[in-house]
Amino acid sequence: MKKLRSIEKIKKNAETVAEKSAKHVRVNFFARLKRLRLVRLQVFEWALMFTLLILLALTQLFWYRDDYSTTAYGAGGSFIEGTTDKVESLNPLFASTESEKILARLLFASLTEPDFSGHMGLGLASSVTVDNTSKIWTVTLRKDLKWSDGEPITLDDLLFTVELIQNPLVSSSYSSNLSGVKVEITENSAIFTLNNAYADFYSALNFPILPKHILENVNPAVLLESEFSMKPVGSGPFFFKASQTISSSESVYYLSPNENYYLTPPNLASFAVHTYPDEKSLASALSRGAVTGTAMLSDSSLAPSSLKLRKTALSSGIFIFMNTTTEPLNNVELRRAIQKGVNMENLRSVLGDAPALDYPILKSQLSLENWPALPELDLSAARDKITELSPKALRLVTISTAPFPELAQKLESELENLGLAVNLTIFEPTQDFVLNVLSARDYDLLLYEIDLGADPDLFAYYHSSGVGSSGLNLSNYSSVLTDDLILAARTNSNPKLRATKYEAFLKQWVNDAPALAISQTELSYYYHSGARVFSEDNTLIYPTDRFADLSTWSVQKSLRSRTP
C-alpha cells in the first residue's frame, strides 16, 4: 500500500512540473514571438555573426590542415607495374627483356647489389674482402639466409650458381664477369681467385644465386626450358605466386611478399607485373587505373595528364657498334668515314632531352682535364671516302623496344645520305635475339643499349677476350694496345693512375672507331599520385635499381595528425 502511495505522489509531481514547464514556455517564448519584429535587426546580426564564425573556423581547419596533419602511407595494397616486353623465362640468368629483368630483381637477391646512393653495397654477402694483389676475393654469406620455400641458402648454392654461369651450355650475360674465375668453398666463406687483378671485382659479384636443391639434377643444356624457369624459388623481396596468360602478347605475373627475405619486407601486400603488347595499350591501362606505374612509356604524349613523372639519369648508354671483324667494317677507314659523316645531333633529336654521350665512359665516372677530341662533322669528306671504298650494303640491327625503331630509321637515313646501302632489321628482344644475333655477331651495325656500371670498367665491352659468342665485345674489337690499357686501368686502385690509362684508351677508341656513342639513357617513371615509389634523391645505375628502397613503396595513402 505504501508503495502505491509513493508512485501516486511521483506521478502527481511529474504532472505539476510538466504543467509549469509548458506555462513557462508559453509565457517566455511563444508570448514574446510577436515582439521579435521589434528586434529583428539585432537577431539577424547575431545570426550572421554566428554563421561567419563557423565559416572562419572551417576555413582555418582546411587552410592550416597541413600544419597539424601529414600524409602517411600504410601497409597493404597491390602495386601493378606495366611493361611492354615479353617474358620468356623467370630464370634470372637468362633475363634479357626489361620485363624479365624487373622480375629477376623482385624475385632474386645477389651477393652484392646497388643501393639507393648509386654505390655497390652488400646483398646476400655479409662481407667481401680482397688481398693486396686484387686477385683473391673472399665472400661470406649472411647468417640464416633462406629461400622463399624455407630451405637455407648456403655456400653450396653459391658454388653451384657460379658453375652454371661458367658452363658453356648456359649462355648468360653474367658469364663474362666470371670468365676464368676459380671458386673454392671453405667452412665459412667462398674464395674467388682471378687470373688477373681486378680492383672492382666487387661489382662483378652482382649476380643472382640459384637454389641447388631444386636445380642440381637439371641438365644445364635444358635449364632455360625447365619448370624452374617459369615457377622459380627465389630469395628476393617477393616470391612467385602465379601467372596468367591473357593473350599471346599480354600476361600478368603475380608476386607475394617473401617472409624469408633478408632485408625489411615490403609494405605492399602484393606486386604484379603486367606485360602489354604496345605502349598505347599500356597508356590506356594507366589512364583507367589498371596499372600503378611504368618505366616503359617513351612517348610522353601517351602518358595520362593525371600521372606523376619521376625522371632519373642511368649509368647506361645507347651506342652504334660496328662489327670490326667482317667486311666491310673491318676497314677502319670506312668506320672513320661513318664516324665523321653521321650527324649525332639529328640522331639525338629523336631522344628528346636525354643527355648526350660521346665516349664509352660517363664524364661523371672519370675525372679528366682534357677529354679526347672527336672528329668534326664533315659530310663531304665522309662521302668521298665511302665512294672511294665502295662498300657493300650494311646490315643494321636493333630491337623493337622504344626508342630504338625510330632511332634506327633516323640512323638508316643518315647512312644513306652518306651513300651507303642499308638493310635494317628490327628484332624482338628475346632470348633468340641474344643467342642468334648478339652472340653470333650477326650484323654489321648494331644499335643497342649497354650498362656502363658504377665503375668505368671497359673490359667486358672492349677487351679482346670478349670477342666471339661467349663475350660482350659487341664490336669484336681487338687491339693489343687497348687490351694493355684496359687491364692496367682495372687492376690499379689509384684513381689518378687509372684516369691516365683510361684517357689513353679513349684516344685510341676514338681513332679506331669500333663504336659511336649517342646518348646516356634516362628512366622516365610514370605513376599514379596516390602511390609512393622510389625517392627522387636515389641514384640509379640500372633501371631496376628503383626497387632498392622497395620496402618504402606504398599504395595506401591517408592523412594523420602530427605528433606535437
PETAGI-V353017 format. One record per helix or strand of 3 or more residues. SS is the DSSP state (hx for helix, st for strand). FROM is the first residue (numbers start at 0). TO is the last residue. Records with the same first field share a line. If there is no record, write none. Layout:
BEGIN
SS = FROM-TO  FROM-TO
END
This chain:
BEGIN
hx = 1-27  29-62  64-67  91-93  97-106  154-165  174-177  200-203  211-214  219-224  226-228  278-286  299-301  331-340  343-350  378-388  403-416  430-437  458-461  463-465  479-489  494-511  542-551
st = 68-73  77-82  111-113  119-121  124-129  135-140  181-184  189-192  237-246  249-256  269-274  307-321  393-398  421-426  444-450  514-526  555-560
END
